Amino acid sequence: MLRQRFVLDTTALTDLQTREKMGSNGICEGMKEVLELIASSRLNLGISCYVPFPSVYKELHEFAQNNNCDVDVIAKIDTWLVKKAPDRYNVQIPSKVFHEYVSHMRERINKGMVIAEETIWDASTECLLIDTKAETKKDIGFDIEKRVIGGHIGKFRNKYRSALRYGILDSAPDIDVLILAKELDAAVVASDFGIQKWAEELGVRFVPANTFPMILQEYLKHAQSSDVSPSENE
């Protein structure tokens, strides 16, 4: 019987490309379909899917709740995903230092974005004061301020994240996924390029989130065609 182990990032269940490939109608249905495949793979093939606890587990719960998924999705997360806290002290990276570094990087990146946003707001409102001949910033129309300046702020955030956050580990759950995969000698499942890059650096197997369901389907298809029960392979 297969004894594959996977460690799932949040994107393993929430990736848009995965939903499109599976033809899912919405986020909740997509999560449910992947979890159903995980359940079948666990029961029929002994494949175990882990999530770091509490970081990724908490993210998945919050994601499901924020998108108004029904209790069935929450129940499947709790039932079929194995929750395990990564051993941050004994995994040889050294992982504790690495974990603190990533948290620090995320904090610094976000601070930089806030400072830049504040500068854009101040510069834009000063220009509007001159252009509209308003007496104070309060006199500038709310609609103009939010629609014009707010729109540019949104574009700035997207470009900023692409420039500074793409390809790096920028959250504690990211590093938890890698530490746990290293500890268990498991494959990482994610759609995050930063996780992929560091998985390669650490010698950890990486599975793109959008191919993960198809891999499980392939395993299940061949297990059924071989007509061999799990007990016969043990």
Backbone as CSV, one residue per row, in Angstrom:
resi,resn,N_x,N_y,N_z,CA_x,CA_y,CA_z,C_x,C_y,C_z
1,MET,0.845,-1.199,0.000,0.000,0.000,0.000,0.877,1.245,0.000
2,LEU,0.476,2.291,-0.735,1.198,3.539,-0.774,1.251,4.160,0.608
3,ARG,2.429,4.681,0.958,2.578,5.364,2.236,3.031,6.801,1.995
4,GLN,2.445,7.423,0.996,2.799,8.788,0.657,2.360,9.744,1.759
5,ARG,3.169,10.777,1.953,2.821,11.847,2.886,2.916,13.186,2.165
6,PHE,1.917,14.015,2.404,1.913,15.365,1.850,1.703,16.354,2.989
7,VAL,2.359,17.495,2.892,2.106,18.603,3.810,1.470,19.726,3.009
8,LEU,0.282,20.148,3.420,-0.500,21.103,2.640,-0.342,22.536,3.147
9,ASP,-0.041,23.429,2.209,-0.171,24.853,2.456,-1.644,25.222,2.268
10,THR,-2.048,26.391,2.751,-3.440,26.829,2.582,-3.848,26.824,1.112
11,THR,-2.926,27.189,0.224,-3.244,27.263,-1.203,-3.532,25.904,-1.825
12,ALA,-3.172,24.832,-1.130,-3.482,23.498,-1.648,-4.993,23.293,-1.757
13,LEU,-5.762,24.002,-0.937,-7.228,23.889,-0.972,-7.912,25.107,-1.562
14,THR,-7.197,26.228,-1.688,-7.850,27.473,-2.094,-7.401,27.989,-3.457
15,ASP,-6.517,27.291,-4.132,-5.957,27.770,-5.396,-7.018,27.900,-6.490
16,LEU,-7.034,29.046,-7.156,-8.023,29.308,-8.210,-7.848,28.386,-9.411
17,GLN,-6.608,28.164,-9.846,-6.368,27.296,-11.000,-6.853,25.874,-10.747
18,THR,-6.705,25.426,-9.500,-7.188,24.089,-9.146,-8.694,23.999,-9.336
19,ARG,-9.403,25.012,-8.863,-10.877,25.026,-8.996,-11.286,25.039,-10.465
20,GLU,-10.553,25.817,-11.274,-10.882,25.897,-12.696,-10.661,24.556,-13.387
21,LYS,-9.573,23.873,-13.056,-9.302,22.561,-13.657,-10.344,21.528,-13.272
22,MET,-10.829,21.624,-12.019,-11.804,20.650,-11.531,-13.230,21.024,-11.889
23,GLY,-13.414,22.244,-12.412,-14.759,22.698,-12.768,-15.631,22.973,-11.566
24,SER,-15.017,23.393,-10.477,-15.771,23.640,-9.238,-16.546,24.950,-9.322
25,ASN,-17.721,24.964,-8.707,-18.537,26.169,-8.659,-18.309,26.881,-7.331
26,GLY,-17.258,27.673,-7.285,-16.996,28.460,-6.085,-15.935,27.855,-5.186
27,ILE,-15.509,28.679,-4.249,-14.418,28.326,-3.340,-14.781,27.140,-2.457
28,CYS,-15.956,27.197,-1.852,-16.349,26.151,-0.897,-16.468,24.786,-1.565
29,GLU,-17.051,24.764,-2.751,-17.186,23.495,-3.473,-15.808,22.961,-3.860
30,GLY,-14.920,23.868,-4.268,-13.569,23.447,-4.631,-12.841,22.831,-3.455
31,MET,-12.944,23.452,-2.288,-12.308,22.916,-1.082,-12.886,21.541,-0.745
32,LYS,-14.193,21.439,-0.857,-14.870,20.184,-0.519,-14.434,19.049,-1.452
33,GLU,-14.297,19.344,-2.742,-13.920,18.309,-3.710,-12.495,17.806,-3.465
34,VAL,-11.579,18.726,-3.145,-10.210,18.303,-2.854,-10.173,17.479,-1.572
35,LEU,-10.936,17.905,-0.574,-10.985,17.172,0.698,-11.599,15.786,0.522
36,GLU,-12.560,15.662,-0.378,-13.143,14.343,-0.668,-12.099,13.412,-1.276
37,LEU,-11.271,13.951,-2.172,-10.196,13.145,-2.766,-9.182,12.728,-1.697
38,ILE,-8.887,13.649,-0.799,-7.962,13.338,0.295,-8.534,12.225,1.169
39,ALA,-9.841,12.301,1.439,-10.494,11.275,2.254,-10.419,9.906,1.585
40,SER,-10.731,9.856,0.290,-10.682,8.586,-0.439,-9.265,8.020,-0.482
41,SER,-8.298,8.896,-0.662,-6.900,8.463,-0.717,-6.426,7.956,0.642
42,ARG,-6.929,8.548,1.689,-6.555,8.102,3.043,-7.127,6.717,3.331
43,LEU,-8.390,6.521,2.999,-9.059,5.265,3.308,-8.597,4.123,2.403
44,ASN,-8.379,4.418,1.126,-8.062,3.363,0.164,-6.574,3.110,-0.036
45,LEU,-5.758,4.147,0.183,-4.338,4.018,-0.126,-3.417,4.328,1.043
46,GLY,-3.980,4.771,2.137,-3.153,5.106,3.293,-2.334,6.368,3.109
47,ILE,-2.737,7.235,2.168,-2.034,8.500,1.949,-2.428,9.485,3.043
48,SER,-1.437,10.099,3.677,-1.698,11.039,4.767,-1.397,12.465,4.321
49,CYS,-2.333,13.362,4.595,-2.155,14.773,4.277,-2.108,15.568,5.581
50,TYR,-0.985,16.200,5.834,-0.767,16.947,7.068,-0.948,18.445,6.837
51,VAL,-1.316,19.143,7.911,-1.266,20.609,7.919,-0.565,21.047,9.207
52,PRO,0.328,22.034,9.107,0.967,22.553,10.318,-0.072,23.132,11.274
53,PHE,0.102,22.788,12.554,-0.816,23.265,13.585,-0.034,24.177,14.539
54,PRO,-0.576,25.359,14.901,-1.911,25.848,14.535,-1.953,26.749,13.308
55,SER,-0.804,27.097,12.724,-0.752,28.168,11.728,-1.617,27.913,10.492
56,VAL,-1.302,26.874,9.710,-2.062,26.624,8.477,-3.474,26.134,8.789
57,TYR,-3.586,25.314,9.829,-4.909,24.829,10.245,-5.840,26.020,10.545
58,LYS,-5.321,27.004,11.261,-6.112,28.195,11.596,-6.463,28.985,10.345
59,GLU,-5.509,29.113,9.417,-5.782,29.826,8.171,-6.911,29.172,7.376
60,LEU,-6.889,27.833,7.309,-7.919,27.115,6.564,-9.292,27.310,7.203
61,HIS,-9.344,27.237,8.524,-10.606,27.463,9.229,-11.143,28.868,8.935
62,GLU,-10.272,29.855,9.054,-10.686,31.243,8.840,-11.114,31.469,7.396
63,PHE,-10.405,30.854,6.458,-10.750,30.991,5.042,-12.144,30.431,4.771
64,ALA,-12.414,29.251,5.317,-13.726,28.619,5.127,-14.836,29.460,5.755
65,GLN,-14.589,29.974,6.951,-15.596,30.771,7.647,-15.832,32.104,6.948
66,ASN,-14.760,32.752,6.509,-14.884,34.055,5.842,-15.601,33.958,4.503
67,ASN,-15.571,32.770,3.894,-16.254,32.570,2.613,-17.605,31.872,2.788
68,ASN,-18.061,31.819,4.045,-19.384,31.263,4.374,-19.558,29.820,3.901
69,CYS,-18.480,29.041,4.015,-18.597,27.616,3.696,-19.417,26.926,4.779
70,ASP,-20.143,25.877,4.403,-20.983,25.198,5.387,-20.133,24.349,6.339
71,VAL,-20.782,23.847,7.372,-20.060,23.110,8.416,-19.434,21.831,7.882
72,ASP,-19.934,21.341,6.756,-19.389,20.116,6.169,-17.931,20.306,5.760
73,VAL,-17.597,21.500,5.251,-16.213,21.789,4.850,-15.311,21.804,6.086
74,ILE,-15.772,22.456,7.149,-15.008,22.506,8.396,-14.808,21.099,8.945
75,ALA,-15.865,20.294,8.892,-15.782,18.912,9.404,-14.757,18.096,8.622
76,LYS,-14.717,18.307,7.297,-13.751,17.559,6.463,-12.318,17.995,6.766
77,ILE,-12.120,19.285,7.007,-10.790,19.776,7.387,-10.342,19.104,8.678
78,ASP,-11.235,19.055,9.650,-10.899,18.476,10.957,-10.727,16.958,10.889
79,THR,-11.437,16.315,9.981,-11.414,14.847,9.923,-10.260,14.297,9.102
80,TRP,-10.024,14.866,7.920,-9.124,14.213,6.964,-7.734,14.821,6.877
81,LEU,-7.528,15.970,7.473,-6.202,16.568,7.504,-5.560,16.298,8.861
82,VAL,-4.361,15.758,8.842,-3.668,15.432,10.090,-2.976,16.689,10.609
83,LYS,-3.380,17.132,11.780,-2.817,18.350,12.368,-1.563,17.996,13.158
84,LYS,-0.466,18.692,12.852,0.776,18.428,13.579,1.604,19.717,13.670
85,ALA,2.056,20.023,14.858,2.949,21.168,15.033,4.339,20.795,14.542
86,PRO,4.944,21.613,13.694,6.288,21.295,13.198,7.323,21.405,14.314
87,ASP,8.310,20.560,14.257,9.390,20.574,15.242,10.408,21.637,14.835
88,ARG,10.206,22.847,15.331,11.039,23.975,14.903,12.437,23.964,15.511
89,TYR,12.644,23.142,16.510,13.930,23.140,17.196,14.882,22.048,16.698
90,ASN,14.365,20.891,16.346,15.228,19.769,16.008,15.423,19.525,14.525
91,VAL,14.558,20.096,13.693,14.763,19.983,12.250,15.976,20.840,11.891
92,GLN,16.924,20.243,11.201,18.205,20.898,10.948,18.111,21.918,9.818
93,ILE,17.833,23.191,10.198,17.886,24.255,9.179,18.861,25.380,9.572
94,PRO,18.933,25.891,10.794,18.110,25.686,11.988,16.793,26.430,11.848
95,SER,15.730,25.754,12.141,14.404,26.237,11.795,13.897,27.378,12.666
96,LYS,14.289,27.434,13.948,13.787,28.494,14.827,14.291,29.859,14.360
97,VAL,15.555,29.920,14.019,16.119,31.175,13.518,15.455,31.561,12.203
98,PHE,15.263,30.560,11.349,14.630,30.777,10.059,13.199,31.288,10.243
99,HIS,12.477,30.707,11.194,11.091,31.091,11.460,11.004,32.546,11.896
100,GLU,11.877,32.948,12.798,11.877,34.324,13.284,12.269,35.302,12.176
101,TYR,13.182,34.873,11.327,13.602,35.721,10.219,12.452,35.999,9.257
102,VAL,11.687,34.956,8.940,10.561,35.116,8.020,9.500,36.049,8.616
103,SER,9.192,35.886,9.903,8.215,36.758,10.560,8.696,38.210,10.527
104,HIS,9.998,38.375,10.769,10.584,39.717,10.748,10.501,40.325,9.355
105,MET,10.787,39.520,8.326,10.710,39.994,6.948,9.306,40.451,6.591
106,ARG,8.297,39.673,6.998,6.902,40.029,6.711,6.558,41.363,7.359
107,GLU,6.985,41.543,8.592,6.691,42.787,9.318,7.344,43.983,8.639
108,ARG,8.596,43.805,8.221,9.307,44.904,7.576,8.693,45.263,6.226
109,ILE,8.295,44.249,5.462,7.672,44.484,4.152,6.377,45.267,4.310
110,ASN,5.552,44.848,5.275,4.273,45.527,5.491,4.468,46.960,5.979
111,LYS,5.474,47.180,6.836,5.756,48.540,7.297,6.150,49.431,6.127
112,GLY,6.983,48.878,5.238,7.400,49.640,4.064,6.219,50.012,3.187
113,MET,5.258,49.080,3.039,4.081,49.359,2.219,3.215,50.439,2.852
114,VAL,3.047,50.403,4.168,2.241,51.410,4.859,2.856,52.800,4.699
115,ILE,4.170,52.886,4.860,4.857,54.175,4.711,4.673,54.717,3.295
116,ALA,4.828,53.847,2.301,4.664,54.274,0.911,3.230,54.715,0.634
117,GLU,2.247,53.984,1.176,0.838,54.347,0.984,0.548,55.720,1.592
118,GLU,1.070,55.947,2.793,0.841,57.235,3.454,1.435,58.380,2.640
119,THR,2.584,58.134,2.048,3.232,59.162,1.217,2.392,59.461,-0.021
120,ILE,1.835,58.408,-0.635,0.982,58.599,-1.817,-0.259,59.403,-1.451
121,TRP,-0.886,59.049,-0.325,-2.075,59.788,0.123,-1.745,61.266,0.344
122,ASP,-0.660,61.545,1.064,-0.303,62.928,1.389,0.012,63.728,0.133
123,ALA,0.791,63.130,-0.763,1.157,63.837,-1.991,-0.068,64.096,-2.867
124,SER,-0.952,63.109,-2.939,-2.145,63.247,-3.790,-3.098,64.300,-3.256
125,THR,-3.319,64.291,-1.942,-4.249,65.278,-1.369,-3.681,66.691,-1.447
126,GLU,-2.357,66.814,-1.333,-1.743,68.131,-1.481,-1.954,68.652,-2.898
127,CYS,-1.805,67.760,-3.888,-2.039,68.151,-5.279,-3.493,68.555,-5.508
128,LEU,-4.414,67.808,-4.893,-5.825,68.140,-5.035,-6.155,69.473,-4.376
129,LEU,-5.492,69.779,-3.278,-5.693,71.077,-2.615,-5.327,72.217,-3.559
130,ILE,-4.215,72.056,-4.259,-3.761,73.087,-5.195,-4.692,73.160,-6.402
131,ASP,-5.068,72.000,-6.936,-5.848,71.945,-8.169,-7.290,72.396,-7.980
132,THR,-7.879,72.011,-6.840,-9.295,72.334,-6.604,-9.486,73.620,-5.822
133,LYS,-8.380,74.201,-5.320,-8.428,75.407,-4.500,-9.243,75.205,-3.227
134,ALA,-9.267,73.979,-2.730,-9.944,73.709,-1.461,-9.141,74.316,-0.321
135,GLU,-9.844,74.711,0.766,-9.179,75.346,1.893,-8.419,74.328,2.749
136,THR,-9.027,73.164,2.982,-8.402,72.116,3.802,-8.599,70.768,3.124
137,LYS,-7.908,69.764,3.657,-8.053,68.408,3.112,-9.469,67.893,3.285
138,LYS,-10.157,68.368,4.322,-11.530,67.930,4.565,-12.476,68.400,3.467
139,ASP,-12.083,69.479,2.777,-12.948,70.028,1.723,-12.871,69.219,0.427
140,ILE,-11.877,68.351,0.321,-11.754,67.514,-0.879,-12.850,66.456,-0.863
141,GLY,-13.558,66.311,-1.959,-14.673,65.373,-2.018,-14.270,63.955,-1.663
142,PHE,-15.087,63.307,-0.848,-14.817,61.937,-0.411,-14.765,60.991,-1.605
143,ASP,-15.669,61.200,-2.549,-15.718,60.314,-3.711,-14.447,60.435,-4.549
144,ILE,-13.985,61.673,-4.743,-12.762,61.890,-5.517,-11.576,61.254,-4.814
145,GLU,-11.510,61.467,-3.503,-10.389,60.949,-2.724,-10.317,59.429,-2.793
146,LYS,-11.452,58.774,-2.587,-11.461,57.309,-2.558,-11.381,56.699,-3.948
147,ARG,-12.108,57.301,-4.891,-12.161,56.700,-6.227,-10.854,56.903,-6.984
148,VAL,-10.281,58.098,-6.899,-9.071,58.399,-7.654,-7.826,57.919,-6.916
149,ILE,-7.646,58.442,-5.692,-6.435,58.086,-4.948,-6.493,56.624,-4.524
150,GLY,-7.652,56.178,-4.053,-7.799,54.800,-3.603,-7.513,53.798,-4.701
151,GLY,-7.904,54.135,-5.927,-7.639,53.246,-7.056,-6.154,53.070,-7.312
152,HIS,-5.431,54.182,-7.212,-3.980,54.112,-7.412,-3.297,53.364,-6.267
153,ILE,-3.842,53.516,-5.059,-3.292,52.780,-3.915,-3.423,51.277,-4.157
154,GLY,-4.579,50.854,-4.675,-4.809,49.433,-4.946,-3.816,48.895,-5.962
155,LYS,-3.563,49.662,-7.037,-2.592,49.244,-8.050,-1.189,49.171,-7.451
156,PHE,-0.884,50.161,-6.600,0.431,50.178,-5.957,0.639,48.923,-5.107
157,ARG,-0.379,48.535,-4.331,-0.254,47.355,-3.472,0.070,46.106,-4.288
158,ASN,-0.635,45.933,-5.407,-0.405,44.749,-6.235,1.016,44.724,-6.796
159,LYS,1.472,45.881,-7.297,2.825,45.947,-7.859,3.880,45.780,-6.770
160,TYR,3.607,46.359,-5.601,4.549,46.267,-4.474,4.721,44.818,-4.040
161,ARG,3.595,44.114,-3.904,3.656,42.706,-3.481,4.378,41.853,-4.514
162,SER,4.111,42.144,-5.799,4.782,41.368,-6.847,6.288,41.588,-6.816
163,ALA,6.691,42.845,-6.554,8.111,43.176,-6.576,8.845,42.664,-5.349
164,LEU,8.219,42.748,-4.178,8.925,42.443,-2.934,8.553,41.125,-2.281
165,ARG,7.374,40.600,-2.582,6.947,39.395,-1.877,6.977,38.154,-2.750
166,TYR,6.999,38.331,-4.065,6.995,37.163,-4.960,8.317,36.421,-4.850
167,GLY,8.241,35.124,-4.586,9.440,34.302,-4.550,10.162,34.267,-3.226
168,ILE,9.588,34.914,-2.176,10.199,34.822,-0.858,9.190,34.242,0.120
169,LEU,9.688,33.754,1.234,8.800,33.271,2.293,8.441,34.463,3.155
170,ASP,7.159,34.813,3.210,6.794,36.039,3.910,5.719,35.821,4.973
171,SER,5.574,34.597,5.448,4.639,34.358,6.542,5.087,33.150,7.350
172,ALA,4.699,33.143,8.631,5.056,32.022,9.500,4.482,30.693,9.002
173,PRO,3.218,30.656,8.499,2.704,29.386,7.968,3.540,28.810,6.834
174,ASP,4.134,29.685,5.995,4.977,29.196,4.898,6.140,28.365,5.423
175,ILE,6.821,28.895,6.429,7.973,28.183,6.950,7.548,26.953,7.738
176,ASP,6.384,27.014,8.386,5.871,25.839,9.094,5.656,24.671,8.129
177,VAL,5.140,24.965,6.944,4.912,23.934,5.927,6.227,23.255,5.555
178,LEU,7.272,24.047,5.347,8.564,23.498,4.952,9.227,22.710,6.077
179,ILE,9.127,23.227,7.297,9.731,22.530,8.440,9.060,21.179,8.647
180,LEU,7.715,21.163,8.584,6.984,19.916,8.803,7.277,18.912,7.690
181,ALA,7.352,19.378,6.451,7.668,18.481,5.327,9.067,17.899,5.486
182,LYS,10.006,18.715,5.923,11.373,18.242,6.146,11.394,17.207,7.269
183,GLU,10.633,17.476,8.322,10.567,16.566,9.470,9.976,15.220,9.089
184,LEU,8.933,15.214,8.254,8.212,13.991,7.915,8.713,13.324,6.634
185,ASP,9.674,13.958,5.961,10.108,13.493,4.644,8.909,13.391,3.708
186,ALA,8.134,14.457,3.684,6.896,14.495,2.899,7.028,15.505,1.760
187,ALA,6.092,15.447,0.829,6.034,16.414,-0.268,5.190,17.607,0.158
188,VAL,5.598,18.784,-0.269,4.843,20.006,-0.002,3.857,20.242,-1.136
189,VAL,2.617,20.631,-0.789,1.611,20.983,-1.795,1.263,22.456,-1.614
190,ALA,1.503,23.260,-2.649,1.249,24.704,-2.555,1.227,25.308,-3.948
191,SER,0.734,26.541,-4.034,0.814,27.289,-5.295,1.701,28.515,-5.119
192,ASP,2.366,28.597,-3.977,3.212,29.731,-3.628,4.624,29.519,-4.180
193,PHE,5.097,30.467,-4.996,6.413,30.310,-5.611,7.534,30.365,-4.571
194,GLY,7.330,31.164,-3.508,8.326,31.231,-2.444,8.528,29.882,-1.787
195,ILE,7.426,29.171,-1.522,7.516,27.834,-0.928,8.206,26.880,-1.894
196,GLN,7.865,26.967,-3.179,8.491,26.097,-4.180,9.999,26.324,-4.227
197,LYS,10.391,27.583,-4.246,11.811,27.920,-4.336,12.582,27.367,-3.146
198,TRP,12.019,27.538,-1.940,12.730,27.093,-0.750,12.635,25.589,-0.551
199,ALA,11.579,24.983,-1.073,11.497,23.517,-1.044,12.655,22.924,-1.836
200,GLU,12.935,23.523,-2.988,14.052,23.058,-3.804,15.380,23.248,-3.074
201,GLU,15.525,24.379,-2.382,16.763,24.655,-1.647,16.967,23.642,-0.513
202,LEU,15.862,23.233,0.109,15.937,22.333,1.260,15.865,20.860,0.871
203,GLY,15.737,20.582,-0.407,15.649,19.191,-0.851,14.331,18.533,-0.503
204,VAL,13.258,19.331,-0.459,11.917,18.824,-0.153,11.132,18.692,-1.449
205,ARG,10.425,17.575,-1.608,9.601,17.383,-2.809,8.487,18.424,-2.853
206,PHE,8.192,18.909,-4.055,7.172,19.947,-4.217,6.127,19.503,-5.230
207,VAL,4.854,19.678,-4.881,3.745,19.361,-5.779,2.910,20.626,-5.967
208,PRO,2.770,21.137,-7.201,1.924,22.313,-7.425,0.475,22.029,-7.028
209,ALA,-0.156,23.002,-6.401,-1.530,22.813,-5.922,-2.482,22.431,-7.047
210,ASN,-2.260,22.984,-8.246,-3.220,22.728,-9.332,-3.082,21.345,-9.955
211,THR,-2.030,20.595,-9.587,-1.914,19.217,-10.082,-2.184,18.187,-8.981
212,PHE,-2.262,18.643,-7.748,-2.437,17.724,-6.618,-3.694,16.855,-6.728
213,PRO,-4.877,17.427,-7.027,-6.073,16.584,-7.144,-5.942,15.526,-8.233
214,MET,-5.294,15.892,-9.350,-5.123,14.947,-10.444,-4.183,13.797,-10.047
215,ILE,-3.189,14.103,-9.229,-2.287,13.062,-8.734,-3.056,12.069,-7.865
216,LEU,-3.893,12.580,-6.986,-4.708,11.696,-6.139,-5.667,10.860,-6.978
217,GLN,-6.277,11.493,-7.978,-7.188,10.758,-8.867,-6.460,9.642,-9.600
218,GLU,-5.230,9.911,-10.025,-4.433,8.905,-10.730,-4.102,7.732,-9.811
219,TYR,-3.704,8.036,-8.585,-3.441,6.976,-7.608,-4.676,6.102,-7.406
220,LEU,-5.823,6.752,-7.201,-7.065,6.027,-6.921,-7.504,5.191,-8.117
221,LYS,-7.334,5.742,-9.321,-7.737,5.025,-10.530,-6.942,3.731,-10.681
222,HIS,-5.644,3.803,-10.480,-4.807,2.618,-10.646,-4.972,1.635,-9.495
223,ALA,-5.297,2.155,-8.325,-5.546,1.253,-7.198,-6.808,0.437,-7.454
224,GLN,-7.837,1.097,-8.035,-9.088,0.394,-8.333,-8.902,-0.622,-9.450
225,SER,-8.079,-0.249,-10.453,-7.892,-1.165,-11.584,-7.066,-2.385,-11.194
226,SER,-6.186,-2.216,-10.185,-5.393,-3.361,-9.725,-6.192,-4.313,-8.859
227,ASP,-7.310,-3.758,-8.321,-8.238,-4.587,-7.508,-7.512,-5.286,-6.362
228,VAL,-6.619,-4.519,-5.701,-5.897,-5.049,-4.570,-6.274,-4.257,-3.337
229,SER,-6.685,-4.939,-2.296,-7.088,-4.261,-1.073,-5.867,-3.784,-0.327
230,PRO,-5.988,-2.699,0.523,-4.855,-2.172,1.262,-4.170,-3.238,2.115
231,SER,-4.946,-4.144,2.705,-4.371,-5.144,3.594,-3.435,-6.098,2.872
232,GLU,-3.684,-6.320,1.563,-2.854,-7.241,0.791,-1.500,-6.656,0.470
233,ASN,-1.372,-5.319,0.586,-0.114,-4.653,0.267,0.730,-4.401,1.508
234,GLU,0.164,-4.546,2.685,0.872,-4.219,3.905,1.919,-5.288,4.218
